[in-house]
Every structure is written in C-alpha cells, then in structure tokens.
C-alpha cells in the first residue's frame, strides 16, 4: 500500500522547499522558508509516527541542523546529502536510520560499482538507500547527480532497478524536472517504478494533493510511496494538510 513519507529539506541551515532543478552554487528558487528549525519537524513526525521520512542537506552549512533533527528522533529519519564512504558511519551513529547516497557512487559521471561496494561495506545493505533521482531525456530517465545538474548515462529502467536492488534497502527517486513545481507527478515514471519494485521505493516530485497519493497508489499497484513537499500545509502549501496524509497512512498501512 502506498504511504505518505515526510521530508525535511535543508538549505543553508534552514528548512526550505525549493524548485529541485534550480539548485546551484548561487542558490535556488525557493518556494518556502520555515520559521521553525529541523528539530521542530523531526519532533512533529515522531509524534505522529511518520516513519521512513528523509532529511536532505542541499549544499553546505547544514550539519548542525541535520544532527539536531537526527538527535530528536534516533533511527526515525533517513539522511542524504553529501553522504560518502568517509562520513556514512558518522550519520548512522548520529541517529540516522539509513543513509541516502547518490553523487558518491559516480566517478567522472560514470556509475562505479567499486564505490558502491565500498560504501556498502560501511553501512551494510540494510542501512543503505540509493538515490536514483533523475531527469527525463529522449531515451527515458537518467540519474542526475551534482544537485541534479549533471545528467549521467545511467538509465532508471527495469535493468538498473533490479541490479541495484541487491545492494541496498530502498530507493529514493526524485523526478527532478517536476520537483517543487506542484504541477503533478511524473505518471510514467511512477508506473515504471511500480512495475519493477523489488525493494521499497519512495517517489518525490510534483505532488499537489491527496489525489496524487491515490494516483501513485493506483499507478504503482501500491508498490511506491510518495513524498509531498511544497504542496503540504506545514511547508506553506495549500494543496494538502499533514493531518490528511496521516489519516491516509492510518487507513492504508502496509500489510
């Protein structure tokens, strides 16, 4: 059954919602900046037992905010953003249930199984999430690294999903082209993920309302979970409330 998964996106130490494809060294197009800190949201999710949420550090100056969130809910949140072989254990020891990895798996924009093996050695399969966030090209979807600015030659397709599922506990997949735009989900991508889900998968990007949760459930046969960011009331959105998402989860628990 499709579940709502919460998020805490951090940019320059603040909780923000940004337009995914706009992030670069100069900053990002921002939808929302919260008056509350990361710990506030971590506590909120913990109170409602919203499991499987992720904390993402978008660029530098986020370490303090990351650790504050993880400390609030030990083993209740996943962490991604600059995770590599050297620091993966640090975040797991600081309270992350899993670490989420993308860019560290690529060398000169090519996917490296050597790097994947090295990080897996640090985390174990059960604590590792591979972020296969992607952009659409004329040849389907390709993993995008370097804050979604670099489109690699690695496809997100049946073969990749099957092969990489042997190395990790879950996939997190942002559709970078629609991320933060509240213009609707990438239905084709969700369908593809649902058909080839060997392990849990969370999709993010474009979700506007409760109907999108239903849509993901239908398209993926309940095999893909959904993160809603900018449309959510706690992030300044007016498409759906956190209370509605909690109610959805309670009615559609896995199992």
Secondary structure, DSSP 8 states (H G I E B T S, - for coil): ---EE-EEEEETTEEEEE-GGG-BTTB--EEEE-SS-HHHHHHHHHHTT--SEEEEE-SSS-HHHHHHHHHHTTTTEEEESS--TTTHHHHHHTTEEEEEESGGGEETTEE-HHHHHHHHHHH-GGGEEEE--EEEETTEEEEEETTTTEEEEEE-SHHHHHHHTTT-SEEEEEBTTTTTS-S---HHHHHHHHHT-SSEEEEES---SHHHHHHHHHHHTT-EEEE--TTBGGGT-SSB-HHHHHHHHHHS---
